[in-house]
Amino acid sequence: MSGQKIGQLIDALGVDADLEDGDLPTDAFVILKVVKADGTVSLVNARSEGLDWITRLGMVTAAQAIENSGYSDVPTDDT
């Protein structure tokens, strides 16, 4: 199996990112659910070039926390 560029695939799946003008994405870690030709289901991951393992682990851990709790990095007025 050879590596494939997945930009068009991500676009076709309708994936959007909430970015503002001036935001500069630097790294990406993508988890794909794949249904194989024989019907089995697996997970495949892809990452941007140069993404080190410790940053990748931090991104996955932060993503899990966000998914589980709805974390938002927006200050509140509860001071």
Secondary structure, DSSP 8 states (H G I E B T S, - for coil): ------HHHHHHTT------TT------EEEEEEE-TTS-EEEEEEE-TT--HHHHHHHHHHHHHHHHH-------S--
